């Protein structure tokens, strides 16, 4: 196998999200959602999760460092830090300081996500992202976090995947608050982009030289039938709603249709990223169908990675390269902030990793400024509405004993991390 070398200083890490790994986050909208029968498809609860809040974070970060990783992306839980409006929990800030110091102690670059899907119960009670005051409340939260944690944070992410949250939780019914109205999804998208702009400048007010970005999910949408004009329209429409209007918003500072009827300027939105994060899972083949749950069409790619309820898309490294090239046109550095595979037996993940690392290298060869790759995820975690049945971790978790077991894919990734690429003569078949 040909070798692949990455630029010096390239970041190799994995990602986690607060609610999914910390455990007993009992003051947010997701905890309440989990308690409703049928909301979590396998009937499980987040519960103690991966035990990070109780002390297992340090153990997992140490294991990540042993596996050659030099960076980690983690999230902050808003409901822990501001359990009531204007009431700040200094003990919770102290716990995050401990986690971040542990990462730094292992020589890791830290990327911190300020908002990763969960809202404090008090914010959800006002309607979540339907509440007109929430962007300003988020701005205040970002200020406080930056003032308190800045010395331990290298890269800040304001919001994770605004498009996914808007359309699944507000336009759809799968996540809280489950409004199931397209107009609610569009309104939530507008609010999240406003919140990002406010959060970006809030962090910079506290830390002038901070590096602050936004993370977007950008599936590789293609028409199911390349020759079919309606499939082409459906694929372009879904791509615009998830990815295109966000990129244009960042470029021009505008909210654009269909989020708003006519273009609307948002103060501070233009160029409000020092870097951009890409979450990429696969290719979606869109076939026009006005009756489909997704706007304009349904996803018909085969084979694909799916459960009965969720489709992450078809494994397609080419799509990662193309989306990086596309995002690179914004003119800011890029990070792959999530890329992973639901693969409980860890059969496909090793090859998936190698192929997608090569796809990142292809983008760099095409002139894209990619500076890091974060695999999703470090350790098995509570996978939102799928519960515990879909395992994405490089490290397996026994929920009964808490035992951690690095999978074969973790060893494959370790080789890549330590070599800063794919070494010459690398033989995936011999990796155990």
NUKE-109848 format. One record per residue (C-alpha): residue in one letter; x, z, y. Coordinates in steps of 0.25 Angstrom, whole numbers, padded with zeros to 4 digits, always signed. Layout:
REM residues N
aXZY;...
END
This chain:
REM residues 432
x+0000+0000+0000;x+0005-0004+0014;x+0009+0008+0023;x+0001+0011+0036;x+0008+0019+0047;x+0001+0026+0058;x+0006+0029+0072;x+0014+0041+0074;x+0005+0053+0078;x-0007+0048+0071;x-0017+0059+0068;x-0021+0060+0053;x-0032+0071+0051;x-0046+0074+0046;x-0059+0078+0054;x-0069+0089+0052;x-0082+0093+0060;x-0085+0108+0064;x-0099+0109+0057;x-0094+0102+0045;x-0082+0111+0041;x-0084+0124+0049;x-0095+0131+0042;x-0107+0139+0047;x-0109+0132+0060;x-0123+0139+0061;x-0126+0136+0075;x-0127+0121+0076;x-0137+0111+0074;x-0131+0106+0061;x-0132+0120+0054;x-0147+0120+0058;x-0149+0106+0053;x-0143+0109+0039;x-0153+0120+0037;x-0164+0110+0037;x-0168+0105+0023;x-0164+0091+0020;x-0155+0089+0032;x-0142+0090+0024;x-0143+0080+0013;x-0136+0088+0002;x-0143+0101+0006;x-0130+0108+0010;x-0126+0115+0023;x-0114+0116+0031;x-0112+0130+0028;x-0098+0135+0028;x-0094+0120+0028;x-0078+0120+0026;x-0076+0134+0031;x-0068+0130+0044;x-0074+0140+0053;x-0072+0151+0043;x-0057+0147+0042;x-0055+0135+0033;x-0052+0126+0044;x-0038+0130+0045;x-0036+0128+0030;x-0042+0114+0030;x-0033+0111+0042;x-0021+0116+0035;x-0024+0107+0023;x-0026+0095+0032;x-0012+0097+0038;x-0007+0098+0023;x-0013+0085+0021;x-0005+0079+0032;x-0016+0078+0043;x-0011+0080+0057;x-0024+0081+0064;x-0038+0086+0063;x-0052+0083+0069;x-0061+0095+0070;x-0074+0099+0077;x-0079+0110+0086;x-0093+0116+0083;x-0100+0117+0096;x-0110+0128+0091;x-0099+0137+0087;x-0092+0136+0101;x-0105+0137+0109;x-0115+0144+0101;x-0124+0145+0113;x-0124+0138+0126;x-0112+0142+0134;x-0108+0153+0124;x-0094+0150+0119;x-0089+0156+0105;x-0074+0159+0108;x-0073+0163+0093;x-0077+0149+0089;x-0067+0143+0099;x-0056+0152+0092;x-0060+0147+0078;x-0058+0132+0083;x-0045+0136+0089;x-0040+0142+0076;x-0044+0128+0069;x-0037+0120+0079;x-0025+0129+0079;x-0024+0127+0064;x-0024+0112+0065;x-0014+0113+0076;x-0005+0122+0068;x-0005+0111+0057;x+0000+0101+0067;x-0014+0094+0068;x-0019+0086+0080;x-0033+0092+0083;x-0046+0083+0086;x-0058+0092+0090;x-0072+0087+0090;x-0081+0094+0100;x-0094+0089+0094;x-0096+0085+0080;x-0111+0084+0078;x-0116+0099+0078;x-0123+0105+0090;x-0125+0120+0093;x-0139+0125+0090;x-0142+0127+0105;x-0138+0113+0108;x-0147+0107+0096;x-0158+0116+0101;x-0159+0108+0114;x-0159+0095+0106;x-0144+0092+0104;x-0140+0079+0110;x-0154+0077+0116;x-0151+0089+0125;x-0147+0083+0139;x-0138+0095+0141;x-0130+0094+0129;x-0119+0084+0134;x-0116+0094+0145;x-0116+0106+0135;x-0106+0098+0127;x-0097+0096+0139;x-0096+0111+0141;x-0093+0113+0126;x-0082+0102+0127;x-0076+0109+0139;x-0076+0123+0132;x-0069+0117+0119;x-0059+0110+0127;x-0055+0122+0135;x-0054+0131+0123;x-0048+0122+0112;x-0040+0112+0120;x-0026+0117+0116;x-0029+0114+0102;x-0036+0101+0103;x-0029+0088+0103;x-0041+0078+0103;x-0055+0081+0107;x-0068+0074+0102;x-0080+0076+0110;x-0091+0071+0100;x-0091+0066+0086;x-0099+0053+0083;x-0109+0053+0094;x-0116+0041+0088;x-0118+0048+0074;x-0124+0060+0080;x-0133+0053+0089;x-0139+0044+0079;x-0139+0053+0066;x-0144+0066+0073;x-0152+0061+0084;x-0156+0047+0081;x-0157+0051+0066;x-0161+0063+0058;x-0149+0066+0049;x-0142+0076+0059;x-0148+0086+0068;x-0156+0085+0076;x-0161+0073+0068;x-0170+0067+0079;x-0171+0054+0072;x-0174+0046+0085;x-0165+0035+0090;x-0167+0038+0104;x-0162+0052+0102;x-0150+0046+0095;x-0147+0038+0107;x-0149+0050+0117;x-0140+0058+0108;x-0129+0047+0109;x-0130+0047+0124;x-0129+0062+0125;x-0117+0062+0116;x-0109+0052+0124;x-0112+0060+0136;x-0107+0072+0129;x-0095+0065+0125;x-0091+0061+0139;x-0094+0075+0145;x-0086+0081+0133;x-0074+0072+0135;x-0073+0076+0150;x-0075+0090+0147;x-0063+0091+0138;x-0055+0084+0148;x-0058+0093+0159;x-0053+0105+0150;x-0041+0097+0145;x-0037+0085+0154;x-0028+0079+0143;x-0037+0081+0132;x-0040+0069+0122;x-0055+0068+0120;x-0062+0058+0112;x-0075+0054+0105;x-0078+0052+0090;x-0087+0040+0086;x-0092+0036+0073;x-0090+0021+0072;x-0095+0015+0058;x-0091+0000+0056;x-0105-0006+0058;x-0106-0021+0052;x-0118-0029+0050;x-0122-0029+0035;x-0124-0044+0035;x-0113-0050+0045;x-0121-0062+0047;x-0135-0055+0050;x-0137-0054+0065;x-0146-0042+0064;x-0136-0034+0055;x-0126-0038+0066;x-0135-0032+0077;x-0138-0019+0069;x-0123-0017+0066;x-0119-0019+0080;x-0131-0010+0085;x-0127+0002+0076;x-0112+0000+0080;x-0116+0001+0094;x-0125+0013+0093;x-0114+0021+0085;x-0101+0016+0091;x-0102+0005+0102;x-0110+0012+0112;x-0101+0024+0112;x-0088+0015+0114;x-0095+0008+0125;x-0099+0021+0131;x-0085+0026+0131;x-0080+0013+0137;x-0090+0012+0148;x-0096+0026+0150;x-0110+0021+0147;x-0121+0025+0137;x-0126+0012+0132;x-0139+0006+0125;x-0145+0011+0116;x-0141+0025+0120;x-0147+0022+0133;x-0156+0011+0138;x-0146+0006+0149;x-0131+0009+0150;x-0129+0023+0156;x-0116+0028+0162;x-0111+0042+0157;x-0101+0049+0165;x-0088+0051+0159;x-0091+0043+0146;x-0082+0031+0149;x-0068+0033+0143;x-0072+0047+0138;x-0062+0046+0126;x-0047+0049+0125;x-0049+0044+0111;x-0060+0040+0101;x-0063+0045+0087;x-0068+0035+0077;x-0076+0041+0065;x-0077+0030+0054;x-0083+0030+0041;x-0087+0016+0037;x-0094+0003+0038;x-0109+0001+0040;x-0116-0012+0037;x-0128-0013+0045;x-0140-0021+0041;x-0151-0023+0051;x-0164-0015+0048;x-0173-0009+0059;x-0178+0001+0049;x-0165+0007+0046;x-0162+0021+0051;x-0149+0017+0058;x-0153+0008+0070;x-0154-0007+0067;x-0149-0007+0053;x-0146+0000+0040;x-0132+0001+0033;x-0130-0007+0021;x-0115-0007+0018;x-0111-0005+0003;x-0103+0002-0002;x-0104+0013+0008;x-0102+0028+0009;x-0116+0035+0010;x-0125+0046+0005;x-0140+0045+0005;x-0141+0048+0020;x-0127+0044+0026;x-0119+0031+0026;x-0105+0032+0031;x-0103+0018+0029;x-0094+0008+0020;x-0080+0011+0019;x-0073+0001+0028;x-0059+0004+0034;x-0060-0009+0042;x-0071-0003+0050;x-0062+0008+0054;x-0052-0002+0059;x-0062-0010+0067;x-0068+0003+0073;x-0055+0008+0078;x-0052-0005+0084;x-0065-0005+0091;x-0064+0009+0096;x-0049+0006+0100;x-0055-0003+0111;x-0059+0009+0119;x-0044+0011+0122;x-0043+0025+0117;x-0035+0031+0105;x-0044+0032+0092;x-0044+0042+0081;x-0052+0040+0068;x-0059+0054+0069;x-0067+0052+0056;x-0065+0043+0044;x-0069+0047+0030;x-0077+0045+0017;x-0088+0053+0010;x-0082+0053-0004;x-0084+0065-0012;x-0075+0061-0023;x-0064+0057-0014;x-0063+0043-0021;x-0064+0034-0010;x-0058+0042+0002;x-0043+0040-0001;x-0045+0025+0000;x-0054+0027+0012;x-0043+0035+0019;x-0032+0025+0016;x-0041+0013+0020;x-0046+0019+0033;x-0032+0024+0037;x-0027+0009+0035;x-0039+0005+0044;x-0035+0014+0055;x-0021+0008+0054;x-0027-0006+0055;x-0033-0002+0068;x-0020+0004+0074;x-0013-0009+0070;x-0024-0016+0078;x-0020-0008+0090;x-0030+0003+0090;x-0025+0017+0095;x-0029+0026+0083;x-0022+0039+0083;x-0028+0047+0071;x-0037+0047+0059;x-0046+0059+0055;x-0052+0058+0041;x-0066+0064+0039;x-0065+0074+0034;x-0055+0085+0031;x-0063+0093+0022;x-0077+0091+0015;x-0087+0096+0025;x-0102+0097+0028;x-0105+0082+0030;x-0117+0084+0040;x-0131+0079+0034;x-0124+0076+0021;x-0120+0090+0018;x-0108+0093+0009;x-0111+0081-0001;x-0102+0071+0007;x-0087+0075+0006;x-0078+0068+0016;x-0066+0078+0015;x-0052+0075+0012;x-0052+0089+0007;x-0063+0093-0003;x-0070+0106+0000;x-0076+0115-0011;x-0088+0121-0004;x-0089+0133-0014;x-0075+0137-0014;x-0070+0131-0001;x-0058+0125-0008;x-0052+0113-0001;x-0046+0101-0010;x-0039+0089-0003;x-0044+0077-0009;x-0036+0064-0014;x-0040+0058+0000;x-0034+0070+0007;x-0020+0067+0000;x-0022+0052+0003;x-0024+0056+0018;x-0012+0065+0017;x-0003+0054+0014;x-0008+0046+0025;x-0007+0057+0035;x+0007+0061+0031;x+0012+0046+0031;x+0004+0043+0045;x-0002+0032+0037;x-0002+0025+0024;x+0012+0026+0017;x+0018+0014+0010;x+0015+0014-0004;x+0003+0023-0003;x-0005+0023-0016;x-0019+0028-0015;x-0021+0028-0030;x-0009+0038-0032;x-0015+0048-0022;x-0021+0060-0029;
END
